[in-house]
């Protein structure tokens, strides 16, 4: 072989080694960033080396392919990394004795400066259940005595988080990494999660942001931010971050499940229905998917399909895990399908299932659902139950109880309701006004003066600068007609002038003027 050709071969050989090393590094990085499918595609061509083979097996484990992982690890059964992979398989298959035997064998391969077997043995315990987590910590400590390695510190921190009160040691290990390497995105991500668990959301957000800044290819801080915002109910921010995460991740089914939950929280109901149905088509027949799809259909006013979906949800869901909100939503869907009695039954179940001492919000939600469906009588009954359960309910609850009775034309209970509201909240002029409205509805021809004392009292309380003209018009028209019927011309004229000041072309005013100009039957009041 001539020297030129030898040089080309040598360069090609060296380039091939460099490319393979870089690809292995990329594969490991993708594994650490939980992009297991991407890591697998990178590592699969490289499994002639034990380390690439080991990480390929780990990818299979993370994707739930235990038997495939066992086959991969078995390719290098004496290599300590792959042997620790077999230990993981044993632990995952509940063969604890075999798992412990294998990690023990791996740990004995740590000699002199060779510390990696301690890490592999500890990792096998740390990433499964069944092993002794303190033994894993001890092996990490033994390895750290030989090498101040960032991965060792990160894994040690993870192990401490599995021990009671281990958060401080976990943080020490994570921060030891960032103190030496301020570009370690994984370390900042883990620090953020420790702070989040401690409910120090400001520090959690700060460290997640650092994790994003130092490596924009790391999807994990975006996911963690999305989940954090989801749990604190900030749907828009959760959605913003989960969509960034999906652009950077492998978009696994688990990712789509998180996306589904966040879409619903963010009130993106159309998208939630689409993603939920995609998951069902993939064979992911989880009851919760039916719940989110059904409730998204409910929020989209697609009550027919919502009823079909929610029936599937209730059929598949463990009855012990059905929540008060589930019963309440079923009731809303029944209402949307003009099934008020079914709705009432499911709302009653929601109350029975609610273990909270104060069920005011549940009662109120049910009453409002009936109100929205224009089932005013049932709405009034649920406001009645709310007030019976919580005598210190708000003035608004008292108001709506009376108003629902009024709209249901149950004037007896409406009068009682507004009287009760006035007694409970005497500073609220609206109670007196609605006592007048009820009185006017009972005394429709304004001949008995039932509403007069309430309207007069109300007008005195709200004063001359009250700006709700419709309310004023209700009172003025009744009083003008009542005084017309009493032949009290001075008072009648005073209220006719007030009506004219609001609406000079008012039809009732015109009719009343005509009635006063010549003997006629009394004018009928145009509004209650």
Secondary structure, 3 states (H helix, E strand, C coil): CCHHHHHHHHHHHHHHHHHHHHHHHHHHHHHHCCCHHHHHHHHHHHCCCHHHHHHHHHHHHHCCCHHHHHHHHHHHCCCHHHHHHHHHHHHHCCCHHHHHHHHHHHHCCCCCCCCHHHHHHHHHHHCCCCCCHHHHHHHHHHHHHHCCCHHHHHHHHHHHCCCCCCHHHHHHHHHHHHHHCCCCHHHHHHHHHHHHHCCCHHHHHHHHHHHHHHCCCCCHHHHHHHHHHHHCCCHHHHHHHHHHHHHHCCCCHHHHHHHHHHHHHCCCHHHHHHHHHHHHHCCCCCHHHHHHHHHHHHHCCCHHHHHHHHHHHHHHCCHHHCCHHHHHHHHHHHHHCCCHHHHHHHHHHHHHHCCCCCCHHHHHHHHHHHHHCCCHHHHHHHHHHHHHHCCCCCHHHHHHHHHHHHHCCCHHHHHHHHHHHHHHCCCCHHHHHHHHHHHHHHCCCCCCCCCHHHHHHHHHHHCCCCCCHHHHHHHHHHHHHHHHHCCCHHHHHHHHHHHHHHCCCCHHHHHHHHHHHCCCCCCCCCCC
